[in-house]
């Protein structure tokens, strides 16, 4: 059985795409489950890839903005913690 990498395994409509977008955002906000930041980002990236594979580029762009926001906040938070620890 030859499997294609970008093959969509499920039918997705606009409502399902928006539901995945909400799930991705809630994950990055820490509302879905508790995990290390790398796991949360990986989950959001997986959702983004599913959206892209299904052709929902707008929802993928929005989750990408949230991923970048999350990453910036993590980096800023880490540098603030390091400054607090050094004082």
DOFI-855194 format. One line per field, with one value per residue (C-alpha): residue number from 1; residue in one letter; chain; x, z, y negated. Coordinates in steps of 0.25 Angstrom, whole numbers, always signed. Layout:
k	(NUM	...)
r	(A	...)
c	(A	...)
px	(X	...)
pz	(Z	...)
py	(Y	...)
***
This chain:
k	(1	2	3	4	5	6	7	8	9	10	11	12	13	14	15	16	17	18	19	20	21	22	23	24	25	26	27	28	29	30	31	32	33	34	35	36	37	38	39	40	41	42	43	44	45	46	47	48	49	50	51	52	53	54	55	56	57	58	59	60	61	62	63	64	65	66	67	68	69	70	71	72	73	74	75	76	77	78	79	80	81	82	83	84	85	86	87)
r	(X	X	X	X	X	X	X	X	X	X	X	X	X	X	X	X	X	X	X	X	X	X	X	X	X	X	X	X	X	X	X	X	X	X	X	X	X	X	X	X	X	X	X	X	X	X	X	X	X	X	X	X	X	X	X	X	X	X	X	X	X	X	X	X	X	X	X	X	X	X	X	X	X	X	X	X	X	X	X	X	X	X	X	X	X	X	X)
c	(A	A	A	A	A	A	A	A	A	A	A	A	A	A	A	A	A	A	A	A	A	A	A	A	A	A	A	A	A	A	A	A	A	A	A	A	A	A	A	A	A	A	A	A	A	A	A	A	A	A	A	A	A	A	A	A	A	A	A	A	A	A	A	A	A	A	A	A	A	A	A	A	A	A	A	A	A	A	A	A	A	A	A	A	A	A	A)
px	(+0	+6	+3	+5	+10	+0	-12	-24	-30	-43	-53	-52	-62	-61	-68	-58	-46	-51	-53	-39	-34	-41	-35	-21	-23	-28	-16	-6	-14	-13	-28	-28	-17	-4	+9	+23	+23	+29	+18	+8	+15	+16	+1	-2	+7	+0	-13	-7	-2	-16	-22	-12	-14	-29	-27	-31	-20	-27	-29	-15	-9	-17	-12	+2	+0	-3	+9	+18	+11	+13	+27	+30	+23	+31	+44	+41	+37	+49	+58	+50	+52	+67	+68	+60	+69	+82	+78)
pz	(+0	-5	+5	+1	+11	+8	+7	+15	+22	+26	+20	+25	+24	+28	+42	+45	+40	+50	+61	+59	+59	+72	+78	+74	+80	+93	+93	+92	+103	+112	+113	+106	+114	+122	+116	+113	+103	+93	+93	+92	+80	+73	+75	+69	+57	+55	+54	+45	+36	+35	+32	+21	+15	+14	+7	+19	+18	+25	+38	+36	+36	+48	+56	+51	+57	+70	+70	+67	+79	+88	+84	+87	+100	+104	+100	+107	+119	+120	+119	+130	+139	+136	+140	+153	+156	+154	+163)
py	(+0	-13	-25	-39	-49	-60	-51	-55	-44	-50	-60	-74	-85	-99	-96	-85	-94	-105	-95	-90	-105	-107	-95	-99	-113	-107	-97	-109	-116	-104	-101	-87	-80	-82	-79	-85	-97	-88	-78	-89	-95	-82	-79	-93	-90	-77	-84	-94	-83	-76	-90	-92	-78	-80	-93	-102	-112	-124	-115	-110	-125	-128	-117	-120	-134	-128	-118	-130	-138	-126	-124	-139	-139	-126	-133	-146	-138	-130	-143	-150	-137	-137	-152	-150	-138	-146	-158)
***
